[in-house]
Amino acid sequence: QLEKMSFTVQQEKTEPIDGQKTGTSGLRKQVKVFESKNYVENFLESLFLAIDEGDSKLAGSTLVVGGDGRYFNKEVLQKIFQMAAAHKVGKIVVGQNGLFSTPAVSAIIRARKAFGGIILTASHNPGGKDGDFGIKYNVASGGPAPESVTDAIYKHTQSVATLHIARDLPAVDLTQVAQHTFRSGEATFEVEVVDSAAEYTHLLKQVFDFAALRALFARKDFVFAFDALHGVAGPYAKRIFVDELGADPSALANCEPKEDFGGKHPDPNLTYAEDLVKLMKAGAFDFGAASDGDADRNMVLGKQFFVNPSDSVALIAAHASKLPFYKNLKAVARSMPTSAALDRVAKDIGVELFEVPTGWKYFGNIMDHYEAEGAPNGVLCGEESFGTGSSHIREKDGLWAVLAWLSIIAVYNGDAAQPLVSVQDIVTQHWRKYGRNYFSRYDYENVSSESAEQLMNDLRAKFAQLGNGGKLESGESIASADDFEYTDKFDSSVAKAQGIRFTFEDGSRFVFRLSGTGSSGATIRLYVERYVPKDGDILQETADALKPIIEAALKTSKLKELTGRTEPTVIT
């Protein structure tokens, strides 16, 4: 038995592979690219070399590893075990069946004080043999690796010549919760297979009042629905909503993780979560929510009502004092393209506001700063791209956002004898206090990279002329135009070219940026925003309120002419 549990470290020659530079959230490519010879091994070797530099050493450390269950997940996990053993990692903590949501990995890294974690996910990108795959590294804080780490990984990919790997390491059985110990001489290597949902659920029970949530679920006039889109959120949803809160199991849809996400796009928006959207439009449920492939994104719906993600984070912040875990709120933060709805709340409740580039990693330093200052629960963050979270972990967190919304609904519905106060009621009340930031995002997916770059370069030439004001070709007056640049207040790092902004004299704006989460081609994102005061028309259809700005943006960018696209792929 001991002989079977032993391994030897081999050194194998390899050559650098082009294109292994990470985007805003890890390395994402099509599965067929990852399946090519040594593609995974080269990237993992580079990763292990990069994180073993500096004062912290990898030898004897603990790493948390898991994925969203997409195709190729199981194969890559075994490669990680083989290479971690070769690089003298002491222990791997992995979810049962190889499954961990991205938020759960962050939570477990922090709870166990692990060295870091490796997450196998392409998030909301399609799965299956013809879909996408991804590898992402998180640091000891639980957050995504900063650019200093991802740059170091990329540098190693350009020169890697030797792989350190234990090809003879016995395959680890991931189907059962168990501890596996392997030996090489005097060295040991452990793989602990754990219940994927236990530690994460324990954390959320500390954050939210589960007794109040159970009372909400017990109301006969509150009907709940959740769609996991066949992503990794499914097992967590069953544990939390059914086992802990008493939801009817029939309230959960598509909660069995599948390698191809059931042949669908695991992106919780109005286009790809169409089954849930139809049910909510029909008035079948009072509250509906969906999550993406790795469970870090969320969409919230009321009966015949969509909650825009920009409004969602603003509304959660406005109710922070009603959520005991966040009574000591110190700051809120949003990505630059996200609407300014959060800004108005921050000013009202007297907390600091941060505007950062797109990418959850930019929130990490803010959270770490306030934690060091004695406010570990002091930060709420959000992105328009259906990402919402707080300093309880260092990732956006889909199920956290759903529970935050349910907690707010519970606050309004403490008396079961009174009629249900709906999601729409709560949001409308918010607009009547703060005004409404009409907001929409147009995604143009799989555009040729050349066309996308030309569009962005042409816009840069135009904002150079309009930086101090002027008129667009469509006739609108512009107060300012720039390419967003961010200097981190805490480490002085600088992120340039983060999105081109054209701001009108009334504060309305449109923004163009290229997405960094795709695996091929380019995705052009157009963000459009218009503010209407609380005594204005806050109940218009979003498309009507934004129509003139959208037309100005399309005319200014010449998007149709450059890309040949007459309609966006997705509208949010």
KANORPE-V47464 format. One record per backbone hydrogen bond with DSSP energy under -1.0 kcal/mol. NH is the residue of the N-H (numbers start at 1). CO is the residue of the C=O. If there is no record, write none. Layout:
{{NH:CO} {NH:CO}}
This chain:
{{5:1} {6:3} {7:183} {10:165} {12:163} {14:161} {23:26} {24:516} {27:135} {29:133} {31:131} {33:30} {34:30} {35:31} {36:33} {39:36} {42:38} {43:39} {44:40} {45:41} {46:42} {47:43} {48:44} {49:45} {50:46} {51:47} {53:50} {60:88} {61:58} {63:91} {64:116} {65:93} {66:118} {67:98} {68:120} {71:259} {73:70} {76:72} {77:73} {78:74} {79:75} {80:76} {81:77} {82:78} {83:79} {84:80} {85:81} {86:82} {87:83} {88:85} {89:84} {90:61} {91:61} {92:190} {93:63} {94:192} {96:194} {97:174} {98:95} {99:96} {100:67} {102:294} {105:101} {106:102} {107:103} {108:104} {109:105} {110:106} {111:107} {112:108} {114:109} {115:62} {117:138} {118:64} {119:136} {120:66} {125:122} {128:259} {131:128} {132:126} {133:29} {135:27} {136:119} {138:117} {139:143} {142:139} {145:137} {149:146} {150:146} {151:147} {152:148} {153:149} {154:150} {155:151} {156:152} {157:153} {158:154} {159:156} {160:156} {163:12} {165:10} {166:82} {169:166} {180:191} {182:189} {183:5} {184:187} {187:184} {189:182} {190:90} {191:180} {192:92} {193:178} {194:94} {201:197} {202:198} {203:199} {204:200} {205:201} {206:203} {207:203} {208:204} {210:208} {213:209} {214:210} {215:211} {216:212} {217:213} {218:214} {219:216} {222:219} {225:287} {226:251} {227:289} {228:253} {230:254} {231:228} {232:293} {234:231} {237:233} {238:234} {239:235} {240:236} {241:237} {243:238} {244:239} {245:240} {246:242} {247:241} {251:248} {252:249} {253:226} {258:230} {261:258} {263:260} {264:261} {267:265} {269:267} {273:269} {277:273} {278:274} {279:275} {280:276} {281:277} {282:278} {283:280} {284:279} {286:223} {287:223} {288:301} {289:225} {290:299} {291:227} {293:266} {298:386} {299:290} {301:288} {302:305} {304:280} {305:302} {307:300} {312:308} {313:309} {314:310} {315:311} {316:312} {317:313} {318:314} {319:315} {320:317} {322:319} {323:320} {326:323} {327:324} {329:326} {330:378} {331:378} {332:352} {333:380} {334:354} {335:382} {336:356} {338:335} {344:340} {345:341} {346:342} {347:343} {348:344} {349:345} {350:346} {351:346} {352:330} {354:332} {356:334} {362:359} {363:360} {367:363} {368:364} {369:365} {370:366} {371:367} {372:368} {373:369} {374:371} {375:370} {378:375} {380:331} {381:389} {382:333} {383:387} {387:383} {389:381} {391:379} {393:390} {397:388} {398:295} {401:397} {402:398} {403:399} {404:400} {405:401} {406:402} {407:403} {408:404} {409:405} {410:406} {411:407} {412:408} {418:415} {426:422} {427:423} {428:424} {429:425} {430:426} {431:427} {432:428} {434:430} {435:431} {436:532} {438:530} {440:528} {442:526} {443:570} {444:524} {447:522} {452:448} {453:449} {454:450} {455:451} {456:452} {457:453} {458:454} {459:455} {460:456} {461:457} {462:458} {463:459} {464:460} {466:462} {469:466} {470:478} {472:476} {475:472} {478:470} {479:503} {480:503} {482:501} {484:499} {486:495} {488:493} {492:488} {495:486} {498:484} {500:512} {501:482} {502:510} {503:480} {504:508} {505:477} {507:504} {509:529} {510:502} {511:527} {512:500} {513:525} {515:523} {522:447} {524:444} {525:513} {526:442} {527:511} {528:440} {529:509} {530:438} {532:436} {536:533} {538:536} {545:541} {546:542} {550:546} {551:547} {552:548} {553:549} {554:550} {555:551} {556:552} {557:553} {558:554} {562:558} {563:559} {564:560} {569:443} {570:443} {572:441}}
